[in-house]
Amino acid sequence: MKQGNFYYKSIKPLLIKLGLERAIDYAAFKKQHLSNRKQNEEFLKQNPDFVLPPDYMLYEAYQLNYQKYFDDVHENWIINEVENYFDFAPHSKVLEWGCGPARLIRNLPNVFPECSFYGTDYNEETINWCSQNIPNITFKLNELNPPLDFQSNFFDLTYNVSVFTHLNETLHYKWMEELARILKSGGLLVLTFHGEVFTRILSPEDQARYLNDEFVEHTSFKDGHRSFASFQPFTFMKKLVAQYGLSIIEHKEGKDHGTWIEQDLLICKKQ
Ligand SMILES: C[S@@+](CC[C@H](N)C(=O)[O-])C[C@H]1O[C@@H](n2cnc3c(N)ncnc32)[C@H](O)[C@@H]1O
């Protein structure tokens, strides 16, 4: 959906003030629930033993589509993305920060049983659900602000998908410093962000700011929630990672697929 600057500057803050943005988010959830109902019921018939997260949890972190969640769990996205740089050697320690209901990390212990996997999120219900339902991964709750409950230089690989895209600019600095702290020297940080391809959905004013390498944010009733969106130009990300001792080894630009837009991917190494 394309929403102009007037919406973000005037209407959205008013809706937040009136407490209506949460209601609008809930209505969007209900709409997705209805439109995917048949397909989801069919999935349940075919996969009665597959443990699914509760509906709102799935919607909030991703989309309310059981089959897509199931497919993503088994696709092992991160393995394909890092295969040129990381081999999941035995005893490697891997963290997904902002893991949501474990769409991307859930299956990794089955593929690499000799590695240790960790997932964190600031959503307490999500972390409780993951801890109770997903075996062989250590899940921990964190706050909206750092720190994470790990020693410095602990991880060989940390990754996060569509997490920075829901944080304000100040939190970008705080979290990049924290993610660099917990990574071993030579370790990899993989992340996604709203690359230039996303300017298609911005108002002309925000497009101009983005193309001028300025950080753009659209606030929400709750920082970190899916309705909070930030757009970070590549030049901003490049300076950000360099500031905390990370160097970029790959930048993959996202594509516009018409009905959905892919985020940019950044693979960085700690010096
Ligand atoms: C769009 S969802 C993506 C979830 C998961 N990475 C995936 O791709 O399926 C964003 C996730 O980031 C989490 N999140 C937002 N702010 C966070 C923070 N400060 N620390 C940890 N997790 C956060 C949200 O709770 C949510 O689970």
The ligand as a Gaussian input file, in Angstrom:
#p B3LYP/6-31G(d) Opt

LIG

0 1
 C        9.201000      -8.500000      10.871000
 S        9.541000      -9.481000      12.262000
 C       10.718000     -10.638000      11.622000
 C       10.829000     -11.899000      12.452000
 C       11.883000     -12.899000      11.950000
 N       13.173000     -12.286000      11.863000
 C       11.471000     -13.449000      10.597000
 O       12.038000     -13.004000       9.583000
 O       10.582000     -14.305000      10.561000
 C       10.515000      -8.432000      13.282000
 C       10.891000      -9.092000      14.579000
 O       11.795000      -8.231000      15.274000
 C       11.461000      -8.256000      16.641000
 N       12.037000      -7.054000      17.261000
 C       11.714000      -5.761000      17.075000
 N       12.477000      -4.960000      17.830000
 C       13.344000      -5.785000      18.495000
 C       14.411000      -5.551000      19.422000
 N       14.723000      -4.330000      19.838000
 N       15.089000      -6.619000      19.876000
 C       14.754000      -7.876000      19.462000
 N       13.762000      -8.148000      18.614000
 C       13.065000      -7.106000      18.130000
 C        9.932000      -8.318000      16.640000
 O        9.408000      -8.727000      17.870000
 C        9.721000      -9.327000      15.524000
 O        9.758000     -10.650000      15.990000

